[in-house]
């Protein structure tokens, strides 16, 4: 025996029927917070700022690698 049941309802109605919480306010808050943080950090995504970050990291990494190699060859 095969039975098909079709229910037409909105997602909100289905959530309420199944007893699931309404997470729309939480989602709205999280999206607003993400937008705020992205706006605050937008200046860090400018090309000149990225280059400053990458080059300073590159120099530090080179120095650390050189020190590691020097320590490895010392008796």
C-alpha positions in Angstrom: 0.0 0.0 0.0 1.4 3.4 -0.9 0.0 6.7 0.4 1.0 10.1 -0.7 0.2 13.2 1.4 0.8 16.7 0.1 0.8 19.5 2.5 0.8 23.1 1.3 2.2 25.5 3.9 4.8 28.2 4.4 8.1 27.4 6.0 7.0 29.3 9.1 3.9 27.1 9.4 5.9 23.9 8.9 8.4 25.0 11.6 5.6 25.8 14.1 3.8 22.5 13.3 7.0 20.5 13.9 7.8 22.5 17.0 11.1 23.9 15.7 12.3 27.4 16.9 12.1 30.4 14.7 15.7 31.4 14.0 15.0 34.3 11.7 15.8 37.0 14.4 19.1 35.2 15.2 19.9 34.9 11.6 19.2 38.6 11.0 21.4 39.5 14.0 24.3 37.4 12.7 24.1 38.8 9.2 24.1 42.4 10.6 27.1 41.6 12.8 29.0 40.0 9.8 28.3 43.1 7.7 29.5 45.4 10.5 32.7 43.5 10.9 33.3 43.4 7.1 32.8 47.2 6.9 35.2 47.7 9.8 37.9 45.6 8.2 37.5 46.8 4.7 40.5 49.0 4.9 42.7 45.9 5.5 41.6 44.6 2.1 43.1 47.5 0.2 46.0 46.4 -2.1 48.7 48.5 -0.4 47.7 47.2 3.0 47.7 43.6 1.8 51.2 44.1 0.3 52.5 45.5 3.6 51.1 42.5 5.5 52.5 40.0 3.0 56.0 41.5 2.7 56.4 41.9 6.5 55.4 38.3 7.0 57.7 37.2 4.2 60.7 38.9 5.8 60.0 37.4 9.1 59.6 33.9 7.6 62.9 34.3 5.7 64.7 35.3 8.9 63.3 32.4 10.8 64.2 30.0 8.0 67.8 31.4 7.9 68.1 31.0 11.7 66.8 27.5 11.5 69.4 26.6 8.8 72.2 28.2 10.8 71.2 26.3 13.9 71.1 23.0 11.9 74.7 23.4 10.6 76.2 24.3 13.9 78.0 21.3 15.6 
